[in-house]
Each structure stands twice: as C-alpha cells, then as structure tokens.
Amino acid sequence: MERHALAFRIKPGTQDQVRDLLSGYRAPALEAEDGTRLLGTAVFLHGDLVVRVMEFEGELGTVARHLSADPVIQEVERGLIPHLTDSYDPADAAQRREFFARRLTERLAHRGSADEGKGARHALLYPVKPGMADVAAGVLAAAEDPPLKAGSTTLCGTSVFRKGDVLVRVFEIDGDVAELVAGLARAVEVHEVGRRMAGLFDGSYDFTTAAGLEKFFTDNLMTTVTDRRAGA
C-alpha cells in the first residue's frame, strides 16, 4: 500500500464551505484501467490548512491521472476553486498537474503494521516556528517508532509528511485517541523526540507528561472532514 498527501491553503472564513464540499461528495471510481486501485482517502482541516491523504495500490502518477478524469472529482474541484488561496483552471490539464505537483507533500517517514488499514485515521499538525522546519523535519525523519500498543488501543500505522513549513503526522488507530496519548506519554521514544524538538514549536509543551501531551494533541489535532475506505 502507498500513502501520499496533498496540502493546500484555503481563504479565511471558507472553512464551513470547504468542509461541506469535501465531506459530502460521492466516491470516485476506485480502479484504473491498469489495475491501480484507490484503497481509501481522508481529508483533514486545521485553520486554513487542508490535508488530503490518499492510499492506493499502484503508481502515484496513475492515481493522479485517474482521479483527474473522474467526473465526481472534477465537480469537487470546480466547487473548491473559489476557496483556494492559489487558484487554477480545472479545465486546463497543465494547470491541474502543476497544482498537484506544488501541493504534493514529501513523505519523511512511514511505519505500517499487520493491522494497517483497520483503524480510524487522524492527523496531527506540528506547530513549527518559522525557519525551523528543516530542523524539525530532520528530527521526525530520524525518530524511533512509538509503541504500537497503548492499553487496548493499537497504533495501526503512522506517516509524517512535509510541504515547506507544514509538518503533519497522519496516524491510524484502532481504539481511542485519549488512550493513545496516555500511552505515548509513558514512551521513552516520545520523550526523546520531545527533548529534541524543544524550542522548535510555537507554544510550550511537556512531552514527558500525559497532561502536556494531551495539550499538544488538543491544540494541534486536525479536524477529520472525511475518512473513507474502499468498500465502506
């Protein structure tokens, strides 16, 4: 399974319209002619930032071409255009490709498990100070993986994406976010990342305590607009 993400900005005050648009559209055709298959998609929102995650089997280029030709996606794009901070003409294939390329994130890290694809997806935005994204990206790319179990909650998979100064972790859990946070607060790996990230974030967070980690998640957990899987 491949997982990639797009990150783009919307105009202030348009969050409700964008949320309605991206949560209510019909599912596109899931399979391309060459057998490439879309397994799922999720959209997250925080302030003026939208992150769209795609999971699929096959090649990213094939998925992009397949979706761009789907009438459902074309309709969504036309509705989204007035709300984007950097607009484009969806009828112009070259502009559409350029927008996709500009908004495609770099995947810094990924960890799957035998339970990947079974849980609910969430996204956590890292509030990095201006000019500190390179340092923070290096820390996150090199960090040890957190434990897979926190009580009865399972961390099924996690990926870290970057686009410019935007750093976001998409994670998938079978269970409860609060229980996951409590378990992470006891993890040495999380303490080490918190120590190395000290001073890089806007805001003061203590990653060694449940209360500190809970505050970090409360402040920076993105709103889930939609979380869809093939066949669901």
DASULNOR-V537385 format. One record per backbone hydrogen bond with DSSP energy under -0.5 kcal/mol. CO is the residue of the C=O (numbers start at 0). NH is the residue of the N-H. Records with the same first field share a line. If there is no record, write none. Layout:
CO->NH ; NH
This chain:
1->55
3->53
4->104
5->51
7->49
8->84
10->13
13->17
14->18
15->19
16->20
17->21
18->22
19->23
20->24
29->37
31->34
35->31
36->38 ; 56
38->229
39->54
40->227
41->52
42->224 ; 225
43->50
44->222
45->48
47->9
48->45
49->7
50->43 ; 52
51->5
52->41
53->3
54->38 ; 39
55->1 ; 57
56->36
58->62
59->63
60->64
61->65
62->66
63->67
64->68
66->69
69->73
70->74
71->75
72->76
73->77
74->78
75->79
76->80
79->82 ; 83
80->83
82->10
87->89
88->91
90->92
91->95
92->96
93->97
94->98
95->99
96->100
97->101
98->102
99->103
102->6
105->107 ; 161
108->159
110->157
112->115
114->117
119->172
121->170
122->221
123->168
124->126
125->127 ; 166
126->201
128->131
131->135
132->136
133->137
134->138
135->139
136->140
137->141
138->142
147->154
149->152
152->149
153->155 ; 173
156->171
157->110
158->169
159->107 ; 108
160->167
161->105
162->165
164->166
165->162
166->125
167->160 ; 169
168->123 ; 170
169->158
170->121
171->155 ; 156
172->119 ; 174
173->153
175->179
176->180
177->181
178->182
179->183
180->184
182->185
183->186
186->190
187->191
188->192
189->193
190->194
191->195
192->196
193->197
194->197
196->199 ; 200
199->128
200->202
202->204
204->206
205->208
208->212
209->213
210->214
211->215
212->216
213->217
214->218
215->219
216->220
219->124
222->44 ; 224
225->42
227->40
228->231
